Amino acid sequence: MTTTTSGRSTARPGPVALFISDLHLQSDMPHTAAAFLHFLNRHAIHARQLYLLGDIFEYWAGDDDITEPFLHSVTMALRAVSDAGVELFWMAGNRDFLVGPGFAHATGATLLPDPTVLTHAGQRYLLSHGDQLCTDDVAYQQFRNMVRQPDWQAAFLARELRERKQIIAQMRQQSRQHQQQTSMITDVNQNAVEYFFQHWRTQILIHGHTHRPAMHQEGNTLRYVLSDWDLDHKPVRGDWLALLADGTLQRYNHMGVPA
């Protein structure tokens, strides 16, 4: 899919687009949640577009859980940004891939496939959560292929919400154990990265997932990796990227200071 910066919000004076991912929002990390709400109210509200590139929530059990108080508060905060005229886009992560049309309707967001190309000023920016690039983690890729199947999701969502949350808790525990065994989240595979650039005919890639914020330049390609967010533990971390009118990308830390 391709999105563009043209549309109802092009007259807004702020950045063309903001990109953020891997907040892993949950009720027992209140400082992280508060920082995200600050980001929405102080920064995202002035942008033309906001791209949420996956793992915004620590988990998502289904759109019927949207009335849970914490999830409802975040949903309403996103709705306020959308109602203010910011075009809101959502891309699934490995934690919140069950976000569906109910969430999109509640927030005013457009659900995007992974990857998606954004075009601005003649430049193509490839957007992805990033987990597809970690092909060396064979076990995870097998799991991803299974849970992204429509039949699997339909069967899972047909279960009672309480049962779904119990299963998700077990999956999260298994994921933590897997990461402990491998020391950290597996990084991207360079061959997979090169395939993305070649297949999608882009020179700029923006993604999250790996929790390794950086800008990688290889030849004529640039790969921007977004940080995860955690303001409840030391050291605190979190960032976002801004696409400016001239087509350049600027990274900001969680306080809104250029990094």
C-alpha positions in Angstrom: 0.0 0.0 0.0 1.1 3.6 -0.7 0.1 6.6 1.3 0.8 10.2 0.5 1.1 13.5 2.4 -1.7 15.0 0.4 -5.2 15.2 2.0 -7.2 17.0 4.5 -4.3 17.9 6.8 -1.8 19.3 4.3 -2.4 22.9 5.5 -1.3 22.2 9.1 1.9 24.2 10.0 3.7 21.4 11.9 5.8 18.5 10.6 4.6 16.5 7.7 4.5 13.2 9.6 5.6 11.7 12.9 6.7 8.1 13.4 6.6 6.2 16.7 6.6 2.6 17.8 7.3 0.1 20.6 5.7 2.0 23.5 4.4 -1.3 24.9 1.7 0.6 26.8 0.3 -1.1 29.8 -1.4 0.1 33.0 1.5 -0.9 35.3 3.9 1.4 33.4 2.2 4.8 34.2 5.2 7.1 33.5 5.5 5.6 30.0 1.8 6.1 29.3 1.9 9.6 30.6 4.9 10.4 28.3 2.9 9.1 25.3 -0.1 11.3 26.2 2.3 14.2 26.5 3.7 13.4 23.1 0.1 13.3 21.6 -1.0 16.6 23.3 2.2 18.6 22.7 3.7 17.2 19.5 1.5 14.9 17.5 -1.4 17.4 17.6 0.6 19.8 15.4 1.6 17.2 12.7 -0.2 16.5 9.5 0.0 12.8 10.0 0.9 10.4 12.8 2.1 6.9 12.0 1.9 4.3 14.9 4.3 1.5 13.7 3.4 -1.3 15.9 3.7 -2.6 19.5 2.0 0.6 20.8 0.3 -1.7 23.3 2.0 -4.5 25.2 -0.8 -6.7 24.0 -4.2 -6.5 22.4 -6.7 -9.3 23.1 -9.3 -8.0 20.6 -11.4 -4.9 19.9 -14.0 -6.0 22.4 -11.4 -5.2 25.2 -11.4 -1.5 24.2 -13.7 -0.5 27.1 -11.1 -1.6 29.6 -10.3 1.6 31.5 -6.6 1.9 30.5 -7.1 0.9 26.9 -10.1 3.2 26.7 -8.1 6.2 27.9 -5.4 5.7 25.3 -8.0 5.1 22.6 -9.8 8.4 23.5 -6.5 10.3 23.5 -5.8 9.0 20.0 -9.3 10.0 19.0 -8.7 13.5 20.2 -5.7 13.8 17.9 -7.7 12.4 15.0 -10.6 14.8 15.7 -8.1 17.7 15.7 -7.4 17.1 12.1 -4.3 14.8 12.3 -4.4 11.9 9.9 -3.8 8.8 12.1 -2.3 5.6 10.7 -1.8 2.3 12.5 0.5 -0.6 11.6 0.3 -3.9 13.6 3.3 -5.0 15.7 4.1 -8.4 17.1 2.2 -7.6 20.3 -0.9 -5.8 19.0 -1.6 -7.6 15.7 -5.2 -8.2 16.7 -6.1 -4.5 16.5 -9.0 -4.4 14.0 -11.8 -2.3 12.5 -13.4 -1.6 15.9 -10.2 0.1 17.1 -9.9 1.9 13.8 -13.4 3.2 14.1 -13.0 4.3 17.7 -9.7 6.2 17.0 -10.3 7.4 13.5 -7.2 5.6 12.4 -6.5 4.0 9.0 -5.1 0.4 9.3 -2.0 -0.1 7.1 -0.4 -3.3 5.8 3.2 -4.0 6.7 5.1 -2.7 4.8 3.6 0.5 3.5 5.2 3.2 1.2 4.8 6.8 2.1 5.4 9.3 -0.7 6.3 13.0 0.0 8.0 15.5 -2.3 8.9 12.8 -4.8 10.6 10.6 -2.2 9.5 7.2 -1.1 9.7 6.2 2.5 9.2 2.5 3.4 7.5 2.0 6.7 7.5 -1.3 8.6 7.2 -2.6 12.2 10.4 -4.5 11.5 9.7 -8.0 12.8 9.6 -9.4 9.2 13.2 -8.3 8.9 14.4 -10.5 11.7 14.5 -13.7 9.7 17.3 -15.3 11.7 14.7 -15.9 14.5 13.2 -18.9 12.7 10.9 -19.8 15.6 9.4 -16.4 15.8 8.8 -16.2 12.0 7.0 -19.5 12.1 4.8 -18.1 15.0 4.2 -14.9 13.1 3.1 -16.7 9.9 0.6 -18.7 12.0 -1.0 -15.9 14.0 -1.3 -13.6 11.0 -3.5 -16.0 9.2 -7.2 -14.8 9.0 -8.5 -18.3 10.0 -6.2 -18.4 13.1 -7.3 -14.9 14.2 -11.0 -15.7 13.6 -10.7 -18.8 15.8 -8.8 -17.0 18.5 -11.2 -14.1 18.6 -14.1 -16.5 18.9 -12.9 -17.5 22.4 -14.0 -15.7 25.5 -12.1 -12.6 26.3 -10.9 -14.0 29.6 -9.5 -17.1 27.9 -7.8 -15.0 25.2 -6.0 -12.9 27.9 -4.9 -16.1 29.7 -3.4 -17.4 26.4 -1.7 -14.1 25.7 -0.2 -14.1 29.2 1.3 -17.5 28.5 2.6 -16.3 25.1 4.2 -13.3 26.8 6.0 -15.5 29.3 7.3 -17.7 26.5 8.5 -14.7 24.7 10.4 -13.4 27.7 12.0 -16.8 28.2 13.0 -16.9 24.5 14.5 -13.4 24.7 16.5 -14.4 27.8 17.9 -17.5 26.0 19.0 -15.3 23.1 20.1 -12.4 25.3 17.9 -9.9 23.4 15.5 -9.4 20.5 17.1 -10.8 17.3 18.4 -8.0 15.1 17.5 -7.6 11.4 19.0 -9.8 8.7 20.9 -7.7 6.2 19.7 -9.8 3.2 16.1 -9.2 4.3 16.8 -5.5 4.6 18.3 -5.4 1.1 15.3 -7.3 -0.3 12.9 -4.7 1.2 14.8 -1.9 -0.5 15.0 -3.6 -3.8 11.4 -5.0 -3.9 9.7 -1.7 -2.8 12.1 0.5 -4.8 12.9 2.8 -1.9 16.1 4.2 -0.4 14.7 5.1 3.0 13.3 2.6 5.5 11.8 3.4 8.9 11.0 0.6 11.4 11.0 -0.4 15.1 10.8 -3.8 16.8 14.5 -4.4 17.5 14.8 -1.8 20.3 18.1 -0.7 18.8 17.6 3.0 17.8 20.0 4.1 15.1 20.5 5.4 11.6 22.2 2.9 9.3 23.6 4.1 5.9 24.6 1.4 3.4 25.5 2.8 0.0 22.6 5.0 -1.1 20.1 3.6 1.4 19.2 4.9 4.9 17.6 2.8 7.6 16.1 4.5 10.6 15.4 2.3 13.6 13.0 3.7 16.3 13.5 3.2 20.0 11.2 1.4 22.3 9.8 3.5 25.2 10.3 2.9 28.9 10.1 5.8 31.4 9.3 3.6 34.4 12.8 2.1 34.7 16.4 3.3 34.4 17.8 4.3 32.0 14.7 5.9 30.5 14.3 5.7 26.7 12.0 6.7 23.9 12.1 8.7 20.7 10.2 9.5 17.5 11.1 10.6 14.0 9.6 13.7 12.2 9.4 14.0 8.5 9.9 17.7 7.6 8.6 19.6 4.7 11.8 19.4 2.8 11.8 15.6 3.0 14.5 15.3 5.7 14.0 13.2 8.9 14.8 14.5 12.4 14.9 12.3 15.5 13.6 13.6 18.8 13.9 12.1 22.2 10.9 11.4 24.4 11.1 15.0 25.8 10.8 16.5 22.3 14.5 17.5 22.1 16.3 17.0 18.8 18.6 14.0 19.1 
